[in-house]
Amino acid sequence: MTKTTQAPEIKNYVIDASGRTLGRVASEAASVLLGKKSTSFVKYRLLPVRVTIENAQKLWLSERRIKGKDYTHYTGYPGGLRTTSMSDLIEKKGISEVIRRAVDGMLPRNKLRNERMKRLTITD
């Protein structure tokens, strides 16, 4: 006798970013992507959730944070430390890339990280 299993229903979470700080929005999104709000939370399993962050342009960022925050990346070669300021990142790629990097930094570094990030959508 064969067992038929149903595909789990995908839960959609919407986070409104208007008037909220970057860290609070990112930590809430990371918590949902990890599955901490689900009753069937298992650390090693990808849960069927999708997170949408709305009103990203209305996110509250102080001028000091925009000017002072630097993102660093090391290429692996001597002299290969690359830095980008938050103001340059917002100018080139938009506020959604800043939110994406904040959420990405709050997820654990394992094989599920990229799959969890694919379930995050950011709208302006």
N, CA, C and O atoms as a Tinker XYZ file with bonds, in Angstrom:
   496  protein
     1  N      0.837000   -1.163000    0.000000    73     2
     2  CA     0.000000    0.000000    0.000000    64     1     3
     3  C      0.894000    1.241000    0.000000    63     2     4     5
     4  O      1.820000    1.357000    0.803000    81     3
     5  N      0.601000    2.153000   -0.904000    73     3     6
     6  CA     1.411000    3.364000   -0.995000    64     5     7
     7  C      0.755000    4.494000   -0.229000    63     6     8     9
     8  O     -0.468000    4.608000   -0.148000    81     7
     9  N      1.596000    5.298000    0.313000    73     7    10
    10  CA     1.131000    6.457000    1.066000    64     9    11
    11  C      1.163000    7.676000    0.171000    63    10    12    13
    12  O      2.148000    7.903000   -0.532000    81    11
    13  N      0.125000    8.447000    0.187000    73    11    14
    14  CA     0.133000    9.707000   -0.553000    64    13    15
    15  C      0.267000   10.841000    0.443000    63    14    16    17
    16  O     -0.450000   10.910000    1.442000    81    15
    17  N      1.182000   11.706000    0.153000    73    15    18
    18  CA     1.372000   12.846000    1.035000    64    17    19
    19  C      1.023000   14.119000    0.282000    63    18    20    21
    20  O      1.286000   14.248000   -0.914000    81    19
    21  N      0.442000   15.028000    0.984000    73    19    22
    22  CA     0.097000   16.303000    0.385000    64    21    23
    23  C      1.255000   17.269000    0.565000    63    22    24    25
    24  O      1.980000   17.232000    1.559000    81    23
    25  N      1.402000   18.133000   -0.428000    73    23    26
    26  CA     2.430000   19.165000   -0.312000    64    25    27
    27  C      2.021000   20.139000    0.794000    63    26    28    29
    28  O      0.854000   20.520000    0.884000    81    27
    29  N      2.964000   20.536000    1.623000    73    27    30
    30  CA     2.597000   21.461000    2.706000    64    29    31
    31  C      2.159000   22.811000    2.147000    63    30    32    33
    32  O      2.698000   23.301000    1.155000    81    31
    33  N      1.190000   23.382000    2.798000    73    31    34
    34  CA     0.664000   24.671000    2.360000    64    33    35
    35  C      1.647000   25.782000    2.713000    63    34    36    37
    36  O      2.131000   25.858000    3.842000    81    35
    37  N      1.935000   26.634000    1.751000    73    35    38
    38  CA     2.893000   27.713000    1.958000    64    37    39
    39  C      2.209000   28.866000    2.692000    63    38    40    41
    40  O      1.155000   29.346000    2.273000    81    39
    41  N      2.821000   29.300000    3.785000    73    39    42
    42  CA     2.285000   30.421000    4.550000    64    41    43
    43  C      2.993000   31.693000    4.116000    63    42    44    45
    44  O      4.220000   31.724000    4.021000    81    43
    45  N      2.235000   32.725000    3.855000    73    43    46
    46  CA     2.778000   34.014000    3.441000    64    45    47
    47  C      2.719000   34.986000    4.602000    63    46    48    49
    48  O      1.670000   35.170000    5.220000    81    47
    49  N      3.848000   35.605000    4.894000    73    47    50
    50  CA     3.932000   36.621000    5.932000    64    49    51
    51  C      4.264000   37.951000    5.272000    63    50    52    53
    52  O      5.144000   38.024000    4.415000    81    51
    53  N      3.569000   38.982000    5.668000    73    51    54
    54  CA     3.797000   40.323000    5.141000    64    53    55
    55  C      4.273000   41.203000    6.281000    63    54    56    57
    56  O      3.637000   41.276000    7.333000    81    55
    57  N      5.399000   41.872000    6.063000    73    55    58
    58  CA     5.973000   42.769000    7.060000    64    57    59
    59  C      5.950000   44.174000    6.480000    63    58    60    61
    60  O      6.491000   44.413000    5.401000    81    59
    61  N      5.329000   45.098000    7.192000    73    59    62
    62  CA     5.269000   46.488000    6.750000    64    61    63
    63  C      6.449000   47.236000    7.370000    63    62    64    65
    64  O      6.574000   47.305000    8.592000    81    63
    65  N      7.311000   47.795000    6.518000    73    63    66
    66  CA     8.543000   48.433000    6.995000    64    65    67
    67  C      8.400000   49.933000    7.202000    63    66    68    69
    68  O      9.371000   50.584000    7.587000    81    67
    69  N      7.244000   50.494000    6.966000    73    67    70
    70  CA     7.103000   51.944000    7.044000    64    69    71
    71  C      7.272000   52.431000    8.485000    63    70    72    73
    72  O      6.557000   52.002000    9.391000    81    71
    73  N      8.238000   53.337000    8.673000    73    71    74
    74  CA     8.485000   53.932000    9.971000    64    73    75
    75  C      9.253000   53.060000   10.944000    63    74    76    77
    76  O      9.444000   53.454000   12.094000    81    75
    77  N      9.700000   51.890000   10.518000    73    75    78
    78  CA    10.429000   50.977000   11.400000    64    77    79
    79  C     11.907000   50.991000   11.050000    63    78    80    81
    80  O     12.286000   51.376000    9.943000    81    79
    81  N     12.739000   50.572000   11.993000    73    79    82
    82  CA    14.178000   50.562000   11.756000    64    81    83
    83  C     14.590000   49.295000   11.007000    63    82    84    85
    84  O     13.859000   48.305000   10.967000    81    83
    85  N     15.772000   49.358000   10.421000    73    83    86
    86  CA    16.282000   48.262000    9.609000    64    85    87
    87  C     16.445000   46.974000   10.409000    63    86    88    89
    88  O     16.052000   45.905000    9.943000    81    87
    89  N     17.008000   47.062000   11.584000    73    87    90
    90  CA    17.271000   45.872000   12.386000    64    89    91
    91  C     16.019000   45.160000   12.836000    63    90    92    93
    92  O     15.982000   43.930000   12.873000    81    91
    93  N     14.996000   45.912000   13.178000    73    91    94
    94  CA    13.757000   45.291000   13.651000    64    93    95
    95  C     13.028000   44.578000   12.519000    63    94    96    97
    96  O     12.470000   43.498000   12.716000    81    95
    97  N     13.032000   45.176000   11.345000    73    95    98
    98  CA    12.392000   44.542000   10.188000    64    97    99
    99  C     13.177000   43.295000    9.788000    63    98   100   101
   100  O     12.588000   42.248000    9.519000    81    99
   101  N     14.498000   43.406000    9.747000    73    99   102
   102  CA    15.338000   42.284000    9.322000    64   101   103
   103  C     15.277000   41.122000   10.310000    63   102   104   105
   104  O     15.260000   39.963000    9.897000    81   103
   105  N     15.245000   41.417000   11.601000    73   103   106
   106  CA    15.203000   40.329000   12.584000    64   105   107
   107  C     13.859000   39.611000   12.551000    63   106   108   109
   108  O     13.802000   38.397000   12.747000    81   107
   109  N     12.785000   40.343000   12.307000    73   107   110
   110  CA    11.478000   39.696000   12.196000    64   109   111
   111  C     11.424000   38.805000   10.955000    63   110   112   113
   112  O     10.902000   37.691000   11.007000    81   111
   113  N     11.964000   39.300000    9.842000    73   111   114
   114  CA    11.983000   38.506000    8.616000    64   113   115
   115  C     12.851000   37.260000    8.778000    63   114   116   117
   116  O     12.466000   36.182000    8.324000    81   115
   117  N     14.006000   37.389000    9.411000    73   115   118
   118  CA    14.885000   36.243000    9.614000    64   117   119
   119  C     14.241000   35.205000   10.522000    63   118   120   121
   120  O     14.384000   34.004000   10.294000    81   119
   121  N     13.543000   35.659000   11.536000    73   119   122
   122  CA    12.869000   34.746000   12.454000    64   121   123
   123  C     11.791000   33.939000   11.735000    63   122   124   125
   124  O     11.651000   32.737000   11.963000    81   123
   125  N     11.036000   34.600000   10.872000    73   123   126
   126  CA     9.983000   33.903000   10.127000    64   125   127
   127  C     10.597000   32.939000    9.114000    63   126   128   129
   128  O     10.112000   31.819000    8.957000    81   127
   129  N     11.665000   33.365000    8.421000    73   127   130
   130  CA    12.311000   32.493000    7.439000    64   129   131
   131  C     12.910000   31.251000    8.096000    63   130   132   133
   132  O     12.923000   30.177000    7.494000    81   131
   133  N     13.402000   31.391000    9.315000    73   131   134
   134  CA    13.918000   30.238000   10.043000    64   133   135
   135  C     12.798000   29.289000   10.463000    63   134   136   137
   136  O     13.033000   28.098000   10.671000    81   135
   137  N     11.594000   29.811000   10.586000    73   135   138
   138  CA    10.464000   28.989000   10.991000    64   137   139
   139  C     10.168000   29.067000   12.468000    63   138   140   141
   140  O      9.458000   28.217000   13.005000    81   139
   141  N     10.701000   30.077000   13.135000    73   139   142
   142  CA    10.500000   30.190000   14.577000    64   141   143
   143  C      9.046000   30.469000   14.953000    63   142   144   145
   144  O      8.641000   30.202000   16.085000    81   143
   145  N      8.262000   31.000000   14.022000    73   143   146
   146  CA     6.854000   31.266000   14.311000    64   145   147
   147  C      5.972000   30.049000   14.047000    63   146   148   149
   148  O      4.777000   30.074000   14.338000    81   147
   149  N      6.550000   28.996000   13.502000    73   147   150
   150  CA     5.792000   27.803000   13.152000    64   149   151
   151  C      5.800000   26.813000   14.309000    63   150   152   153
   152  O      6.771000   26.724000   15.061000    81   151
   153  N      4.714000   26.076000   14.440000    73   151   154
   154  CA     4.648000   25.060000   15.489000    64   153   155
   155  C      5.462000   23.829000   15.121000    63   154   156   157
   156  O      5.854000   23.056000   15.995000    81   155
   157  N      5.716000   23.646000   13.839000    73   155   158
   158  CA     6.497000   22.488000   13.390000    64   157   159
   159  C      7.940000   22.887000   13.100000    63   158   160   161
   160  O      8.529000   22.416000   12.126000    81   159
   161  N      8.511000   23.745000   13.931000    73   159   162
   162  CA     9.875000   24.224000   13.736000    64   161   163
   163  C     10.880000   23.105000   13.960000    63   162   164   165
   164  O     10.880000   22.449000   15.002000    81   163
   165  N     11.728000   22.898000   12.976000    73   163   166
   166  CA    12.857000   21.985000   13.086000    64   165   167
   167  C     14.054000   22.735000   12.538000    63   166   168   169
   168  O     13.976000   23.325000   11.460000    81   167
   169  N     15.143000   22.722000   13.255000    73   167   170
   170  CA    16.296000   23.542000   12.910000    64   169   171
   171  C     16.912000   23.176000   11.563000    63   170   172   173
   172  O     17.433000   24.044000   10.862000    81   171
   173  N     16.857000   21.922000   11.206000    73   171   174
   174  CA    17.540000   21.445000   10.008000    64   173   175
   175  C     16.635000   21.314000    8.789000    63   174   176   177
   176  O     17.062000   20.780000    7.766000    81   175
   177  N     15.410000   21.782000    8.875000    73   175   178
   178  CA    14.473000   21.616000    7.768000    64   177   179
   179  C     13.986000   22.966000    7.253000    63   178   180   181
   180  O     13.796000   23.909000    8.021000    81   179
   181  N     13.791000   23.038000    5.954000    73   179   182
   182  CA    13.267000   24.231000    5.311000    64   181   183
   183  C     11.751000   24.194000    5.378000    63   182   184   185
   184  O     11.125000   23.279000    4.842000    81   183
   185  N     11.163000   25.172000    6.025000    73   183   186
   186  CA     9.710000   25.185000    6.188000    64   185   187
   187  C      9.055000   25.986000    5.066000    63   186   188   189
   188  O      9.672000   26.894000    4.511000    81   187
   189  N      7.812000   25.656000    4.729000    73   187   190
   190  CA     7.125000   26.336000    3.617000    64   189   191
   191  C      6.575000   27.709000    4.017000    63   190   192   193
   192  O      5.379000   27.850000    4.273000    81   191
   193  N      7.435000   28.704000    4.070000    73   191   194
   194  CA     7.021000   30.072000    4.373000    64   193   195
   195  C      7.600000   31.013000    3.328000    63   194   196   197
   196  O      8.672000   30.771000    2.774000    81   195
   197  N      6.879000   32.075000    3.074000    73   195   198
   198  CA     7.355000   33.143000    2.201000    64   197   199
   199  C      7.179000   34.458000    2.951000    63   198   200   201
   200  O      6.166000   34.675000    3.615000    81   199
   201  N      8.169000   35.325000    2.839000    73   199   202
   202  CA     8.128000   36.608000    3.539000    64   201   203
   203  C      8.178000   37.716000    2.512000    63   202   204   205
   204  O      9.030000   37.716000    1.624000    81   203
   205  N      7.255000   38.666000    2.636000    73   203   206
   206  CA     7.235000   39.848000    1.782000    64   205   207
   207  C      7.393000   41.072000    2.673000    63   206   208   209
   208  O      6.635000   41.267000    3.623000    81   207
   209  N      8.382000   41.886000    2.355000    73   207   210
   210  CA     8.575000   43.138000    3.078000    64   209   211
   211  C      8.056000   44.261000    2.189000    63   210   212   213
   212  O      8.563000   44.477000    1.089000    81   211
   213  N      7.053000   44.964000    2.669000    73   211   214
   214  CA     6.430000   46.036000    1.892000    64   213   215
   215  C      6.887000   47.402000    2.400000    63   214   216   217
   216  O      7.352000   47.537000    3.532000    81   215
   217  N      6.747000   48.398000    1.550000    73   215   218
   218  CA     7.080000   49.795000    1.853000    64   217   219
   219  C      8.541000   49.947000    2.289000    63   218   220   221
   220  O      8.832000   50.593000    3.296000    81   219
   221  N      9.442000   49.353000    1.528000    73   219   222
   222  CA    10.867000   49.410000    1.870000    64   221   223
   223  C     11.411000   50.830000    1.779000    63   222   224   225
   224  O     12.355000   51.167000    2.494000    81   223
   225  N     10.844000   51.663000    0.927000    73   223   226
   226  CA    11.304000   53.041000    0.788000    64   225   227
   227  C     10.986000   53.871000    2.023000    63   226   228   229
   228  O     11.634000   54.889000    2.269000    81   227
   229  N      9.994000   53.447000    2.804000    73   227   230
   230  CA     9.585000   54.198000    3.988000    64   229   231
   231  C     10.307000   53.729000    5.248000    63   230   232   233
   232  O      9.955000   54.137000    6.355000    81   231
   233  N     11.313000   52.873000    5.084000    73   231   234
   234  CA    12.112000   52.389000    6.201000    64   233   235
   235  C     12.854000   53.562000    6.835000    63   234   236   237
   236  O     13.380000   54.421000    6.127000    81   235
   237  N     12.897000   53.602000    8.165000    73   235   238
   238  CA    13.557000   54.706000    8.847000    64   237   239
   239  C     15.028000   54.394000    9.014000    63   238   240   241
   240  O     15.394000   53.433000    9.691000    81   239
   241  N     15.874000   55.209000    8.395000    73   239   242
   242  CA    17.327000   55.096000    8.532000    64   241   243
   243  C     17.872000   56.463000    8.891000    63   242   244   245
   244  O     17.540000   57.455000    8.241000    81   243
   245  N     18.706000   56.528000    9.918000    73   243   246
   246  CA    19.273000   57.814000   10.295000    64   245   247
   247  C     20.387000   58.196000    9.326000    63   246   248   249
   248  O     20.999000   57.333000    8.696000    81   247
   249  N     20.636000   59.470000    9.218000    73   247   250
   250  CA    21.695000   59.956000    8.320000    64   249   251
   251  C     23.061000   59.460000    8.781000    63   250   252   253
   252  O     23.931000   59.157000    7.964000    81   251
   253  N     23.239000   59.381000   10.097000    73   251   254
   254  CA    24.505000   58.891000   10.631000    64   253   255
   255  C     24.750000   57.442000   10.209000    63   254   256   257
   256  O     25.876000   57.075000    9.873000    81   255
   257  N     23.702000   56.621000   10.226000    73   255   258
   258  CA    23.824000   55.224000    9.811000    64   257   259
   259  C     24.133000   55.129000    8.320000    63   258   260   261
   260  O     24.977000   54.331000    7.912000    81   259
   261  N     23.458000   55.934000    7.510000    73   259   262
   262  CA    23.654000   55.879000    6.062000    64   261   263
   263  C     25.073000   56.273000    5.690000    63   262   264   265
   264  O     25.678000   55.665000    4.807000    81   263
   265  N     25.604000   57.283000    6.354000    73   263   266
   266  CA    26.960000   57.743000    6.033000    64   265   267
   267  C     28.032000   56.871000    6.678000    63   266   268   269
   268  O     29.110000   56.702000    6.108000    81   267
   269  N     27.755000   56.316000    7.858000    73   267   270
   270  CA    28.793000   55.639000    8.613000    64   269   271
   271  C     28.904000   54.138000    8.402000    63   270   272   273
   272  O     29.959000   53.564000    8.673000    81   271
   273  N     27.856000   53.489000    7.929000    73   271   274
   274  CA    27.876000   52.029000    7.786000    64   273   275
   275  C     28.664000   51.628000    6.545000    63   274   276   277
   276  O     28.423000   52.148000    5.456000    81   275
   277  N     29.607000   50.702000    6.714000    73   275   278
   278  CA    30.399000   50.192000    5.603000    64   277   279
   279  C     30.216000   48.689000    5.504000    63   278   280   281
   280  O     30.189000   47.989000    6.516000    81   279
   281  N     30.090000   48.197000    4.279000    73   279   282
   282  CA    30.030000   46.775000    4.000000    64   281   283
   283  C     31.378000   46.359000    3.435000    63   282   284   285
   284  O     31.886000   46.990000    2.508000    81   283
   285  N     31.960000   45.297000    3.991000    73   283   286
   286  CA    33.274000   44.859000    3.536000    64   285   287
   287  C     33.170000   43.491000    2.877000    63   286   288   289
   288  O     32.326000   42.673000    3.240000    81   287
   289  N     34.032000   43.261000    1.912000    73   287   290
   290  CA    34.103000   41.990000    1.200000    64   289   291
   291  C     35.558000   41.724000    0.876000    63   290   292   293
   292  O     36.246000   42.595000    0.344000    81   291
   293  N     36.028000   40.543000    1.189000    73   291   294
   294  CA    37.412000   40.187000    0.916000    64   293   295
   295  C     37.446000   39.218000   -0.252000    63   294   296   297
   296  O     36.781000   38.182000   -0.222000    81   295
   297  N     38.220000   39.548000   -1.284000    73   295   298
   298  CA    38.259000   38.741000   -2.497000    64   297   299
   299  C     39.109000   37.492000   -2.344000    63   298   300   301
   300  O     38.952000   36.544000   -3.113000    81   299
   301  N     40.007000   37.473000   -1.367000    73   299   302
   302  CA    40.881000   36.334000   -1.179000    64   301   303
   303  C     42.284000   36.582000   -1.681000    63   302   304   305
   304  O     43.177000   35.761000   -1.472000    81   303
   305  N     42.481000   37.691000   -2.332000    73   303   306
   306  CA    43.798000   38.046000   -2.848000    64   305   307
   307  C     44.431000   39.123000   -1.965000    63   306   308   309
   308  O     43.722000   39.850000   -1.269000    81   307
   309  N     45.756000   39.227000   -1.991000    73   307   310
   310  CA    46.404000   40.292000   -1.218000    64   309   311
   311  C     45.933000   41.670000   -1.673000    63   310   312   313
   312  O     45.918000   41.969000   -2.867000    81   311
   313  N     45.555000   42.490000   -0.726000    73   311   314
   314  CA    45.040000   43.815000   -1.052000    64   313   315
   315  C     43.622000   43.792000   -1.592000    63   314   316   317
   316  O     43.175000   44.763000   -2.204000    81   315
   317  N     42.912000   42.698000   -1.374000    73   315   318
   318  CA    41.587000   42.533000   -1.954000    64   317   319
   319  C     40.433000   42.850000   -1.028000    63   318   320   321
   320  O     39.331000   42.339000   -1.229000    81   319
   321  N     40.653000   43.680000   -0.016000    73   319   322
   322  CA    39.568000   44.068000    0.881000    64   321   323
   323  C     38.784000   45.197000    0.224000    63   322   324   325
   324  O     39.322000   46.281000    0.000000    81   323
   325  N     37.529000   44.948000   -0.081000    73   323   326
   326  CA    36.682000   45.935000   -0.752000    64   325   327
   327  C     35.639000   46.445000    0.239000    63   326   328   329
   328  O     34.995000   45.662000    0.938000    81   327
   329  N     35.482000   47.747000    0.290000    73   327   330
   330  CA    34.478000   48.338000    1.167000    64   329   331
   331  C     33.517000   49.178000    0.345000    63   330   332   333
   332  O     33.905000   49.835000   -0.621000    81   331
   333  N     32.259000   49.141000    0.749000    73   331   334
   334  CA    31.215000   49.934000    0.123000    64   333   335
   335  C     30.410000   50.574000    1.229000    63   334   336   337
   336  O     30.020000   49.896000    2.180000    81   335
   337  N     30.152000   51.857000    1.128000    73   335   338
   338  CA    29.340000   52.521000    2.146000    64   337   339
   339  C     27.860000   52.263000    1.862000    63   338   340   341
   340  O     27.480000   51.920000    0.742000    81   339
   341  N     27.042000   52.432000    2.888000    73   339   342
   342  CA    25.613000   52.205000    2.734000    64   341   343
   343  C     25.008000   53.197000    1.755000    63   342   344   345
   344  O     24.101000   52.842000    1.002000    81   343
   345  N     25.490000   54.431000    1.752000    73   343   346
   346  CA    24.946000   55.426000    0.826000    64   345   347
   347  C     25.235000   55.033000   -0.619000    63   346   348   349
   348  O     24.381000   55.218000   -1.486000    81   347
   349  N     26.434000   54.490000   -0.897000    73   347   350
   350  CA    26.743000   54.037000   -2.252000    64   349   351
   351  C     25.899000   52.829000   -2.638000    63   350   352   353
   352  O     25.459000   52.716000   -3.782000    81   351
   353  N     25.673000   51.930000   -1.690000    73   351   354
   354  CA    24.874000   50.739000   -1.967000    64   353   355
   355  C     23.431000   51.111000   -2.271000    63   354   356   357
   356  O     22.826000   50.548000   -3.183000    81   355
   357  N     22.871000   52.056000   -1.515000    73   355   358
   358  CA    21.499000   52.502000   -1.764000    64   357   359
   359  C     21.409000   53.184000   -3.120000    63   358   360   361
   360  O     20.432000   53.006000   -3.847000    81   359
   361  N     22.434000   53.967000   -3.461000    73   359   362
   362  CA    22.442000   54.675000   -4.738000    64   361   363
   363  C     22.519000   53.706000   -5.918000    63   362   364   365
   364  O     21.844000   53.906000   -6.928000    81   363
   365  N     23.339000   52.657000   -5.797000    73   363   366
   366  CA    23.545000   51.733000   -6.907000    64   365   367
   367  C     22.464000   50.660000   -7.007000    63   366   368   369
   368  O     21.954000   50.390000   -8.094000    81   367
   369  N     22.116000   50.049000   -5.874000    73   367   370
   370  CA    21.219000   48.889000   -5.914000    64   369   371
   371  C     19.891000   49.097000   -5.219000    63   370   372   373
   372  O     18.996000   48.263000   -5.351000    81   371
   373  N     19.737000   50.188000   -4.480000    73   371   374
   374  CA    18.471000   50.474000   -3.823000    64   373   375
   375  C     18.429000   49.995000   -2.381000    63   374   376   377
   376  O     19.314000   49.279000   -1.912000    81   375
   377  N     17.382000   50.409000   -1.699000    73   375   378
   378  CA    17.211000   50.083000   -0.288000    64   377   379
   379  C     16.949000   48.597000   -0.084000    63   378   380   381
   380  O     17.218000   48.061000    0.991000    81   379
   381  N     16.427000   47.928000   -1.105000    73   379   382
   382  CA    16.123000   46.503000   -0.962000    64   381   383
   383  C     17.391000   45.673000   -0.767000    63   382   384   385
   384  O     17.354000   44.652000   -0.081000    81   383
   385  N     18.495000   46.087000   -1.350000    73   383   386
   386  CA    19.747000   45.353000   -1.166000    64   385   387
   387  C     20.259000   45.497000    0.262000    63   386   388   389
   388  O     20.861000   44.565000    0.796000    81   387
   389  N     20.031000   46.637000    0.883000    73   387   390
   390  CA    20.425000   46.843000    2.275000    64   389   391
   391  C     19.623000   45.913000    3.182000    63   390   392   393
   392  O     20.181000   45.295000    4.089000    81   391
   393  N     18.327000   45.813000    2.941000    73   391   394
   394  CA    17.477000   44.922000    3.738000    64   393   395
   395  C     17.882000   43.473000    3.498000    63   394   396   397
   396  O     17.958000   42.683000    4.439000    81   395
   397  N     18.139000   43.126000    2.252000    73   395   398
   398  CA    18.528000   41.759000    1.914000    64   397   399
   399  C     19.828000   41.354000    2.624000    63   398   400   401
   400  O     19.939000   40.236000    3.127000    81   399
   401  N     20.790000   42.248000    2.661000    73   399   402
   402  CA    22.056000   41.945000    3.341000    64   401   403
   403  C     21.877000   41.835000    4.842000    63   402   404   405
   404  O     22.546000   41.031000    5.491000    81   403
   405  N     20.976000   42.642000    5.405000    73   403   406
   406  CA    20.729000   42.582000    6.849000    64   405   407
   407  C     20.078000   41.249000    7.226000    63   406   408   409
   408  O     20.467000   40.626000    8.213000    81   407
   409  N     19.100000   40.816000    6.451000    73   407   410
   410  CA    18.431000   39.542000    6.722000    64   409   411
   411  C     19.412000   38.389000    6.510000    63   410   412   413
   412  O     19.440000   37.443000    7.298000    81   411
   413  N     20.210000   38.467000    5.454000    73   411   414
   414  CA    21.174000   37.421000    5.139000    64   413   415
   415  C     22.195000   37.259000    6.259000    63   414   416   417
   416  O     22.636000   36.145000    6.542000    81   415
   417  N     22.568000   38.355000    6.891000    73   415   418
   418  CA    23.515000   38.286000    7.989000    64   417   419
   419  C     22.930000   37.696000    9.259000    63   418   420   421
   420  O     23.676000   37.288000   10.150000    81   419
   421  N     21.607000   37.645000    9.359000    73   419   422
   422  CA    20.965000   37.113000   10.553000    64   421   423
   423  C     20.605000   35.636000   10.428000    63   422   424   425
   424  O     20.168000   35.025000   11.403000    81   423
   425  N     20.782000   35.056000    9.252000    73   423   426
   426  CA    20.499000   33.635000    9.059000    64   425   427
   427  C     21.766000   32.824000    9.328000    63   426   428   429
   428  O     22.873000   33.314000    9.108000    81   427
   429  N     21.611000   31.592000    9.802000    73   427   430
   430  CA    22.791000   30.765000   10.053000    64   429   431
   431  C     23.513000   30.396000    8.762000    63   430   432   433
   432  O     22.893000   30.269000    7.706000    81   431
   433  N     24.814000   30.228000    8.860000    73   431   434
   434  CA    25.630000   29.906000    7.686000    64   433   435
   435  C     25.614000   28.407000    7.465000    63   434   436   437
   436  O     26.491000   27.695000    7.955000    81   435
   437  N     24.617000   27.921000    6.727000    73   435   438
   438  CA    24.536000   26.507000    6.402000    64   437   439
   439  C     23.946000   26.339000    4.999000    63   438   440   441
   440  O     23.757000   27.322000    4.283000    81   439
   441  N     23.660000   25.118000    4.615000    73   439   442
   442  CA    23.210000   24.829000    3.248000    64   441   443
   443  C     21.813000   25.373000    2.953000    63   442   444   445
   444  O     21.449000   25.529000    1.788000    81   443
   445  N     21.041000   25.659000    3.974000    73   443   446
   446  CA    19.679000   26.145000    3.770000    64   445   447
   447  C     19.606000   27.662000    3.610000    63   446   448   449
   448  O     18.541000   28.198000    3.307000    81   447
   449  N     20.710000   28.351000    3.807000    73   447   450
   450  CA    20.696000   29.811000    3.787000    64   449   451
   451  C     20.229000   30.376000    2.446000    63   450   452   453
   452  O     19.381000   31.269000    2.422000    81   451
   453  N     20.760000   29.877000    1.338000    73   451   454
   454  CA    20.366000   30.387000    0.025000    64   453   455
   455  C     18.916000   30.067000   -0.287000    63   454   456   457
   456  O     18.220000   30.888000   -0.885000    81   455
   457  N     18.447000   28.896000    0.103000    73   455   458
   458  CA    17.054000   28.531000   -0.141000    64   457   459
   459  C     16.111000   29.411000    0.678000    63   458   460   461
   460  O     15.032000   29.771000    0.209000    81   459
   461  N     16.511000   29.751000    1.883000    73   459   462
   462  CA    15.677000   30.647000    2.700000    64   461   463
   463  C     15.648000   32.053000    2.113000    63   462   464   465
   464  O     14.606000   32.709000    2.123000    81   463
   465  N     16.778000   32.515000    1.607000    73   463   466
   466  CA    16.826000   33.860000    1.027000    64   465   467
   467  C     16.003000   33.961000   -0.252000    63   466   468   469
   468  O     15.520000   35.042000   -0.589000    81   467
   469  N     15.839000   32.865000   -0.963000    73   467   470
   470  CA    15.012000   32.875000   -2.172000    64   469   471
   471  C     13.544000   33.111000   -1.840000    63   470   472   473
   472  O     12.774000   33.537000   -2.702000    81   471
   473  N     13.156000   32.842000   -0.614000    73   471   474
   474  CA    11.765000   33.011000   -0.190000    64   473   475
   475  C     11.469000   34.400000    0.365000    63   474   476   477
   476  O     10.381000   34.651000    0.883000    81   475
   477  N     12.429000   35.286000    0.256000    73   475   478
   478  CA    12.261000   36.672000    0.719000    64   477   479
   479  C     12.049000   37.579000   -0.480000    63   478   480   481
   480  O     12.859000   37.584000   -1.407000    81   479
   481  N     10.969000   38.343000   -0.469000    73   479   482
   482  CA    10.734000   39.340000   -1.515000    64   481   483
   483  C     10.561000   40.697000   -0.855000    63   482   484   485
   484  O      9.946000   40.823000    0.204000    81   483
   485  N     11.121000   41.711000   -1.511000    73   483   486
   486  CA    11.083000   43.063000   -0.975000    64   485   487
   487  C     10.438000   43.965000   -2.021000    63   486   488   489
   488  O     10.892000   44.019000   -3.163000    81   487
   489  N      9.392000   44.665000   -1.637000    73   487   490
   490  CA     8.713000   45.570000   -2.548000    64   489   491
   491  C      8.811000   46.999000   -2.027000    63   490   492   493
   492  O      8.879000   47.235000   -0.820000    81   491
   493  N      8.816000   47.926000   -2.942000    73   491   494
   494  CA     8.903000   49.344000   -2.567000    64   493   495
   495  C      7.517000   49.856000   -2.455000    63   494   496
   496  O      7.316000   51.031000   -2.148000    81   495
